[in-house]
Amino acid sequence: MRVVRVLPDVSGLSKTFDYYVPADLPGPSVEVGSMVRVQLHGRRTAGWVVAVDVEPPSGVTLEPILKSSSIGPDQQVVDLAQWTARQWAGRWSAVLKTASPERMVPSRPAAPPSAPVSGGTQPDLESLFDGVGPRVVRSAPCADRFEIVREAARRGPTIIVTPEHHTALALAGRLKRAGIATFRYPEQWTGGLQNGVVIGARSAIFATVPDLRSIVVINEHDEALANERNPTWNARDVAIERSRRAEVPAVLVSAVPSLAALAATDDVRLPARGPERAWWPLVQVIDRRDDDPGRGGLFSDPMIRRIRGEGRVLCILNRKGRAVMLACATCGELARSESREELMVEDNGALVAPRSGETRPKVCIQCAGTKLKRVRLGVTRVAEELSVLLREPVGEVTGDSTGVEGLAHRVVVGTEALLHRVSVADTVIFLDFDQELLASRYRAAEQAMSLLLRAGTLVGPRAEGGRVLVQTRLPDHRVLRAAARAQPELFTDAERELRRAAQLPPYGGLALVRGSATSEFLVPLENRLDLELVGPDRNGQVLVKGPDRSSVAEALRELDRPKGGRVSVWVDPVRA
């Protein structure tokens, strides 16, 4: 009698159970990864076979597998999914669902022989895919990454991961036109079994590709590569682990490599300074420190001059309602924490930094002024005022917008969602970038840089005349100096030191826990010497800090969920 171990697809259940395989079971042969139906506690449920030919516990009466529904992820991916669930304190079954076909697949397609890719290798790509494990390629925002992808395809079956579906579709089209067998994930799930290129958004990193030769992650810095639900895995980090397990190269491409990527390898490929700078957008920093503090609004003179010219203009402001920003009414200095890294808000007559908890009287740290003013302009009001100022209709787009009505105008105001609704612009203006630079998130600077990179891809390289305008009272911030000079190391070097000093990822572990039962859930960790609990904050959220991601995730996995209350866990959270 053949016995297999099954992980049921049941919410809240992480245990595996043993079943026997009937000799006359119809459907695909049962192997690791097979998607099956079983009886569990009197109910039929789906599940995955995670081990075969196991020795069942003595004295246990086994039930049969009821149905073999579909082929599923192979052994390599099943094991990778288990590692992912452990690293991010989530359910194994949730990751296996990402790795499985959306529709049942009754049999494995025959794998055709790998077809050679025509054309030679560019000299600077010859060694890029040699060796095992991660390597970082710094590539300017507007540079074409197709030759990297093509070289990966030339080496054999590969996985290409991009943050956005439209990028994956565009690359897939170019690969197909070049005569390369290309399959979109997850729609063409069996493509990985056919010796071609598998390409898709973050879930593609779990594609089953038995003869995998390489992995490429495009724009590895983009937070869209992080799963939005528990477990909050990041495709870049999973790619690094998968490359090591499969003993293949993982090429991580970014204009400004993330600290996580740089911490994973010493192999960093840098372009020549001249060509790199040429493929960066022109970033103009508008210093608003000298503006009249009594003059309200978000419209500087350089911005108005640019917007009154010709061409498509996108104005970005990440707030839809009232602002929480405070500025000195005397000198215009923003109300910031002592570290200058966090905006402060007013609370019970004092200034408070939401993330660090720092508190001080309502006094400007620049001029000692005691009178503060509030900035209250949101997207809707900005669009109205611009329309009057320009004497033309101005569109409005936010994350809640549907349809394309707002995009029909020459000038459009919106949240960062607008940057993902269009493919080209002549000018992108960040009306209030300080809100991004000083957000109460430890990744705020990295996320602000990502916004500039996204805007840069819309306006194109500096020679084409497009421009990114940034209005700020922090013109010397590391993000702006790096972007304006097209020198990413000005940002990464400074950011690395700050993260290391604070022991924040990737130089420490961090998790965000929230929900009505958070306090009860975390009680067992209060006396752990290797962990630190920070909070709860005003929203009831608690941060769990530790020496690394694994130790934080392991500690959280071992906790029992309280009955009658809700708890949500994000390990290595994007927005903490």
Secondary structure, DSSP 8 states (H G I E B T S, - for coil): -EEEEEEE--TT----EEEEE-TT--SS---TT-EEEEEETTEEEEEEEEEES----TT---EE--EEEE----HHHHHHHHHHHHHTT--HHHHHHHHS-SS---S-----------S---GGGTTTT-SSEEEEEE--TTS--HHHHHHHHHHSSEEEE-SSHHHHHHHHHHHHHTT--EEEETTTGGGGGTTSEEEESGGGGG---TT--EEEEETTT-GGGB-SSSS--BHHHHHHHHHHHHT-EEEEEESS--HHHHHH-S-EE---HHHHHHTS--EEEEE-TTS-TT--SS--HHHHHHHTSSS-EEEE---SS----EEETTT--B-B-TTSSSB-EEETTEEE-TTT--EEES--TTT----EEE----HHHHHHHHHHHHTS-EEEE-TT--SSGGGGSSEEEE-GGGGGT-S--SEEEETTTHHHHT-SSTTHHHHHHHHHHHHHHHH--GGGT-EEEEEES-TT-HHHHHHHHT-THHHHHHHHHHHHHHT-TTSSEEEEEESTTHHHHHGGGTT-TT-EEE---TTS-EEEEESSHHHHHHHHHTS---TTS--EEEES-TT-
